[in-house]
Amino acid sequence: MINIGLIGTGYIGPIHLNALARVGGVRVKRVADVNGELARKAAADYNIEQAGTDWREVVRDPGIDVIHNCTPNKYHFEINREALNQGKQVFTEKPLSMNLKEADELVNLAEKKKAVTGIGFCYRYFPVVQEMAARVRRGDAGAVRLATGTYFQDWLSREIDWSWRLLPSESGQSNITADLGSHWFDLVQFATGLRVTRVFGDLATLLPVRRRPKRQVIAFEKVEQVESEEVKVELEDYSAVLFRLSNGAAGSFTTSQTCAGRKSDTEFQIYGSKASFAWNHKDATVLWIGHREKPNEILIENATLQDPATARYATLPAGHPQGYHDAMMNMFRDYYDDLQGRNPPRAAPRATFTTGREEMKILAAVLASHKAGAWMEVEE
Ligand SMILES: NC(=O)c1ccc[n+]([C@@H]2O[C@H](COP(=O)([O-])OP(=O)(O)OC[C@H]3O[C@@H](n4cnc5c(N)ncnc54)[C@H](O)[C@@H]3O)[C@@H](O)[C@H]2O)c1
């Protein structure tokens, strides 16, 4: 049995716990959160033996094999580094770190320790997103010419809406490009097998003044009238990025958390010389395939119709829709498959700390581009 210690039981921590309960050969033994009440609730909800407030106790526990890091960005570096130094395997939430320097150090340390790492790019794990990657990578789209899409949310659309993501001290030099951009660029690189090589970023803070609650707010929590103070916001809540892929293909991406009515509304489209592929989180079971000279196709997730490398992600009989919890479960099954040496066939390599560092390189280039008002190369 593989023993897991999970740190951070706010929004995403319990989502990990829910999914891990359906992964064979593992059990979560300890959770920790600086907010002890949240840790105790998570432990009670998921039958976990120990709940505490100090992440160091979890990371230094010799009975723990794997650390799941579900804390805000600020703590990713310190916790991941200490976990690796303690000889643990590490699955971290995205983004990998606050900046590229930290990302480099984590990747180098993980290599030195020969650790099996993972990172929470969960949108890859919808069965038809996997299928898109298999088909585009085997050439069904022909030469990729264009990648485009959006990621809109509305949970930070009012001045009273708040998240630690708005603070450079907690989030790093970016709010939404790091938060949602990392997911979106991961989808494009995963589906196409191509790298983002150049970017032109335009960022804006659409709500430059907000009310910061005087108590802790968990992501997506409903906050109405609580005691709060006015703060100036430095980080962007809007980001638009023009980009090029490594084969010369063009691309564009727009994201904001201020779009009333848009929840976790993301979509991406790949246009190639032979065919087009599109996926939208609102219809997460559906892969749209577009043709020029024959009728378009709709593939609904279905193990019997998918590529052998992606069929295992469609875990329910066709017609029974899978969702976000199932994508998370697929992601963890994939990680623990590797940890247990099973190495199943895949449409594309699994996301690791190295993938997280690639995303930090894109982020660094977008931030530099916005500052300079010019196109920037993404470091190789
Ligand atoms: N993969 C995804 O789809 C996804 C979705 C949401 C968030 N995330 C990522 O997960 C991370 C957490 O985001 P969230 O939305 O859950 O935030 P959150 O604020 O809802 O939860 C974070 C939790 O960490 C706890 N915490 C803070 N500092 C800590 C410390 N030093 N030790 C222990 N616990 C600590 C907080 O008390 C809180 O309960 C972020 O990096 C975010 O980017 C990923």
PDBQT file of the ligand as one rigid body, heavy atoms in Angstrom, charges set to zero:
ROOT
HETATM    1  N1  LIG A 401      -5.883  21.432 -11.041  1.00  0.00    +0.000 N 
HETATM    2  C1  LIG A 401      -6.914  22.240 -10.872  1.00  0.00    +0.000 C 
HETATM    3  O1  LIG A 401      -7.913  22.154 -11.571  1.00  0.00    +0.000 OA
HETATM    4  C2  LIG A 401      -6.850  23.268  -9.762  1.00  0.00    +0.000 A 
HETATM    5  C3  LIG A 401      -8.028  23.895  -9.339  1.00  0.00    +0.000 A 
HETATM    6  C4  LIG A 401      -7.951  24.809  -8.286  1.00  0.00    +0.000 A 
HETATM    7  C5  LIG A 401      -6.734  25.104  -7.703  1.00  0.00    +0.000 A 
HETATM    8  N2  LIG A 401      -5.598  24.517  -8.155  1.00  0.00    +0.000 N 
HETATM    9  C6  LIG A 401      -4.300  24.839  -7.536  1.00  0.00    +0.000 C 
HETATM   10  O2  LIG A 401      -4.310  24.308  -6.214  1.00  0.00    +0.000 OA
HETATM   11  C7  LIG A 401      -3.633  25.172  -5.326  1.00  0.00    +0.000 C 
HETATM   12  C8  LIG A 401      -4.590  25.522  -4.176  1.00  0.00    +0.000 C 
HETATM   13  O3  LIG A 401      -5.684  26.246  -4.696  1.00  0.00    +0.000 OA
HETATM   14  P1  LIG A 401      -7.136  26.236  -4.001  1.00  0.00    +0.000 P 
HETATM   15  O4  LIG A 401      -8.057  26.791  -5.014  1.00  0.00    +0.000 OA
HETATM   16  O5  LIG A 401      -7.422  24.911  -3.425  1.00  0.00    +0.000 OA
HETATM   17  O6  LIG A 401      -6.906  27.315  -2.842  1.00  0.00    +0.000 OA
HETATM   18  P2  LIG A 401      -7.689  27.415  -1.473  1.00  0.00    +0.000 P 
HETATM   19  O7  LIG A 401      -7.359  28.755  -0.910  1.00  0.00    +0.000 OA
HETATM   20  O8  LIG A 401      -9.119  27.060  -1.664  1.00  0.00    +0.000 OA
HETATM   21  O9  LIG A 401      -7.026  26.272  -0.575  1.00  0.00    +0.000 OA
HETATM   22  C9  LIG A 401      -5.673  26.326  -0.182  1.00  0.00    +0.000 C 
HETATM   23  C10 LIG A 401      -5.574  25.706   1.208  1.00  0.00    +0.000 C 
HETATM   24  O10 LIG A 401      -4.202  25.662   1.587  1.00  0.00    +0.000 OA
HETATM   25  C11 LIG A 401      -4.114  26.007   2.974  1.00  0.00    +0.000 C 
HETATM   26  N3  LIG A 401      -2.768  26.484   3.235  1.00  0.00    +0.000 N 
HETATM   27  C12 LIG A 401      -2.227  27.690   2.959  1.00  0.00    +0.000 A 
HETATM   28  N4  LIG A 401      -0.949  27.730   3.354  1.00  0.00    +0.000 NA
HETATM   29  C13 LIG A 401      -0.668  26.521   3.894  1.00  0.00    +0.000 A 
HETATM   30  C14 LIG A 401       0.497  25.963   4.494  1.00  0.00    +0.000 A 
HETATM   31  N5  LIG A 401       1.641  26.660   4.582  1.00  0.00    +0.000 N 
HETATM   32  N6  LIG A 401       0.418  24.697   4.972  1.00  0.00    +0.000 NA
HETATM   33  C15 LIG A 401      -0.729  23.996   4.893  1.00  0.00    +0.000 A 
HETATM   34  N7  LIG A 401      -1.864  24.481   4.336  1.00  0.00    +0.000 NA
HETATM   35  C16 LIG A 401      -1.827  25.722   3.841  1.00  0.00    +0.000 A 
HETATM   36  C17 LIG A 401      -5.191  27.060   3.163  1.00  0.00    +0.000 C 
HETATM   37  O11 LIG A 401      -5.565  27.174   4.524  1.00  0.00    +0.000 OA
HETATM   38  C18 LIG A 401      -6.310  26.509   2.283  1.00  0.00    +0.000 C 
HETATM   39  O12 LIG A 401      -7.180  25.666   2.994  1.00  0.00    +0.000 OA
HETATM   40  C19 LIG A 401      -3.204  26.384  -6.147  1.00  0.00    +0.000 C 
HETATM   41  O13 LIG A 401      -1.858  26.296  -6.482  1.00  0.00    +0.000 OA
HETATM   42  C20 LIG A 401      -4.058  26.324  -7.402  1.00  0.00    +0.000 C 
HETATM   43  O14 LIG A 401      -3.423  26.851  -8.545  1.00  0.00    +0.000 OA
HETATM   44  C21 LIG A 401      -5.640  23.601  -9.156  1.00  0.00    +0.000 A 
ENDROOT
TORSDOF 0
